[in-house]
Amino acid sequence: MLKHRGFPGRLPGTDFQFVIRRPNPKGVTPLIRRDRYRDRRPPDKRADVAFMAALWRQFGDEPFERGNLDAGRLSWLFGREVLPYDDPFDPESYESLLIINETAARAAFPEAFDDGEWA
C-alpha cells in the first residue's frame, strides 16, 4: 500500500481522518458512491471541502493511486468529483488509480480551489 507522504492525516481539530496507517488485515474496504444530502452537518461538509483541497494540492489533474487514502472519506466524493482511472476498475485495491474530475469538483467545492487556507 502506497503511503502518500505530505498528505494531511485528518481535518485539524476533528476526528475526520483522511488517511489510514496500515492496510486492513480483514481485506480492503471497497470504494462506493455515497449520496450527499443537503441536510448534512456543517462539520461533514467542511471535511469534504478540506479533503478535496488536499487531493487537488497533492495530485492536481494527474491520476493517483488510492494507496492509504481513507475509503470512507473517498466514498463521499467517488463517482462525482473523484473518478476511476483504471479500466477495469477494482474498488477493493489499494493500487487502483483515480483521477479528479476537475469540472465537477470546482462546481461542488469552489472554495477547495481557492489559494487561501481551507482548514
C-alpha positions, 0 to 999 in steps of 0.5 A: 500500500502506497503511503502518500507522504505530505498528505494531511492525516485528518481535518485539524481539530476533528476526528475526520481522518483522511488517511489510514496507517496500515492496510486492513488485515480483514481485506480492503474496504471497497470504494462506493458512491455515497449520496450527499444530502443537503441536510448534512452537518456543517462539520461533514461538509467542511471535511469534504471541502478540506479533503478535496483541497488536499487531493487537488494540492497533492495530485492536481489533474494527474491520476493517483493511486488510492494507496492509504487514502481513507475509503470512507472519506473517498466514498463521499466524493467517488463517482462525482468529483473523484473518478476511476482511472483504471479500466477495469476498475477494482474498488477493493485495491489499494493500487487502483488509480483515480483521477479528479474530475476537475469540472465537477469538483470546482462546481461542488467545492469552489472554495477547495480551489481557492489559494487561501487556507481551507482548514 
